[in-house]
């Protein structure tokens, strides 16, 4: 009989504990790590002066309630912005700043058993150029290389990271297709990411290759169990506390592979 799955080792906190805290902020990342999960995921853009910063959107409407282009602002301007997600969380976290990538990596070092998936966002790759963004982000990721994986929807950026560094890489799929499978087999990333809504509606095993599968937007135990049975290695969720609790209370024989 195979060993039971350790949920803490199989879950990724998507943008940190993004259900309970403003996403992609140090409180969200720290909360997820303190829950005991071994993996977190967060997003990186560049400021106008090419400082890597942790945020998902290239505009500040959703997270800060400001109709501003974040990528046109330098770091001195961005650090005055509160990204407390007022439309979702009210003023409970007012004053929460945008973290730099350096500050997120400093937090990660306090949890040496944890690993971070760091996504280079396409809007910044387009705005600043792939070479510039890869250089700026990889320079910082190298300082904690054994704890990070660089990922992106942009396969060109992912391959440039491989050529420029010894970092592990992951490709985020826009679709689950034969063409994508061929590109994965050619590029051989360590991780393949896919939204579970893009998977075929059958119970077949996912493509097998040099990669580990990561499926995101997982919200409940039944989804997790079904995905694991299809060969998924890691499950990514914004509702990390709930999913971790649900999987920990499931009899181990139901979640083993």
N, C-alpha and C positions, 0 to 999 in steps of 0.2 A: 504493500500500500504506500502511495506517495505521501510525503510529509505535508501537513496542513500549511496553508498560506498564511504568512504574517502580514496582516493588512497594513501595518505601519510601513512595511518595506515595499508594498505594492502600490501605494497611493501617491499621487502628486497633488499638491495644493496649488490649484490654478490661480495665479496672481496672489498667492498667499491665502490666508483665511479670508477670502473675498466676500463671503456671505455675511460675516459678522463685523468686518472692518472695511474701511475704504481700500479698494483694490490697489495692488502694486505699491503699497506704502510700507514703511518699516514696521508699524504695528501689525499689519496683516501678515507680513512675512514672519515676524517673530512669534505671533500667535500660532501659526501653523507649525513652526519648528518646535515650539513648546508643547504642542499636542503630541509630539513624538513621531510625526510622519518623517520619512527619510528623504523625501523629494519635494522641492518647491519649483514653481515656474513663474517667471516674471518677464516683462517686456522692456526693451530698451530702444530709445530714440536718441538723437543728438540734438543738443541745443544749437542755437545759431552760431555760437562760438565753439561748437564741436565737443562739448562736454557730454559724455554718455549719461543719460538720466533714465530713471525707471518710470515708465508710463506706457499705457496701451494706445491711447488716441493721439493723433497729431494735432487735434484741436482741444480746447479746454472746456467746451460746453458741458459735456456730461459729468466730468469729474469735479469741475470747479465752478460751474454755472457762469462761465465767462466766454463770450464769443470772440476768442482769440486764437491765432495760429501759434501753437507752442513752438514750432520749429523755426519761427521767425524771431523768437525771443532768446536773448543770451542767458547764461546761467544766473547772473546777478538779478535779472528780472524774474526768472522762473522760481527762484527760491523765496520770493515773496508771495507766491500763489498757494492758496489752501485747496488741496484736492480731496476734500472731505465728502464728496458725492452728495451735495445737498438735496438733490431731487429724490434720492433713495434713502438717505440716512439723516436728513434734516441737519441740525447744527450740532449734533452730538460729538462729532469729531472735528469741529471747526478749528482751523489753525494747523491741520496736518499738512506737512510740506511734501513736495516732490523729492524723493530720494535720488541721490546720485548713484550710479552703478558702483562706485567705490564704497559708498556707505552700505549698500546691500551686501557686497562681498565681505566687508568687515564684519557684518552680522553673521554671515554664513560661517566664518572662521570660528565662531564661538560654538558651533555645532559640527564638530569634525566628522561625525557619521552621516551627515546630510549632504545632499547633492542638489544643485540648482540647474534647471534648464533655462537658458537665457536666450530669449527670442529677439533677433534683430528685425525690426519692423520695416516693412516695405516702403512706407512713406519716407522714412529717413534715408533708406538706400537710394531711392529715386532723387531726393532733394540734394543730398550731399555726395552721392556717388558711392558705388559699392566699395571701391578701394579705400576711400577715406573712412567710411564707417567700420569696415572690417579692421582696419589698422587701429582705430581709436578704441574699439571694443576689445579686440584681442590683446592689446597691450595691457589692459587691466585683468582680463580673464587669465592670462598666463600666470599671474601671481597666486592663483588658487586653482591651478589646472586640474588637480586630482579631484576637485569638488564641483566642476562645472561641465556642462555640455552646451555648445553653441548651436542654436537651431534657427530656422527661418522657413517661411514659405518660398523664399527666393533661392532656388537651387544653385544659381550662379554664386550667390554670396556664400552659401554653405561650402561649395567646392573651393572658393577662394580662401576660406578659413582653413580648410584642410591643407592647402598648399602653403599657407603662410605660417602655420603653427602645428603643434602636436595635439591640439585640442580635439576631444571627441565631438562629433557633429550629429545633428538630427535634421531631417527634412520633414516639413509639415505639408501634407498633401492638400491640394485643392479639390481633388477628386480621386476616387478609387477606380482606376481604369487600367486597361492593358498598357496604354502608353506610359502611365505613371509607374507601373510595375517594371517596364523595361528601363526607365530612367533610374529607378531604385537599384536595379540589378547592375547597372553600369556604374553608378556613383558609390554604392556600398556604404551608406551611412550606418552609424552604430544604432540609430533609432529612427523609426518612422512614426510620425504622428498623424492621426486622422480623427475628425469629428465622427462620432458614432452614427450620426444621421446620414453620413455619406457611404456607409458600408452597405453591401447587398443584404437584402432581407431574407437571408437564409442562415442556417447554422453551420455553414462550411468553415473550415479553417482558413485563416487569412494567409496571404502569400508568405512563403517561407524563404528566408534568405539570411544574410549576414547581420540583420538588424533585430532589435527588440521592438515589438509593437507597443505604442502608447496611444490609447484612445481617450479622447477628452469629451467633456460635457456629460460625464457619468454622474447620475444623481441618486441611484438607489441600489440596494443589495441585489435585486433580481437582474438588473442590467450588468452589474459587476460580475456576477456568477456566470451569466451567459457569455460575456466577452472573454472571460478567463478560459472557458471551455473551447473557445475558438482560437486559442493560442496567444491571447493578449498578455503581455508581461506587466505593463503598468497602466493604471487607471487614473485619469486626471479629473478633478472635480473642484468647483468653487464651494460646494457645501461639504467641506472636508471634515468638520467635526461630526456631522450626522452620519456620513458614509463610513468614517472610521469606526464609530460606535456600532453601527449596524453590522459591519463585517466582523467586529470583535465579538459580538454576541451570537453570531451564527455558529452552529456546531461545526467543528473543523472538518468533518467528513463531507460537509456540503460544499466546502470551498477548498478543495485540494486538487492538484493536478500532477 
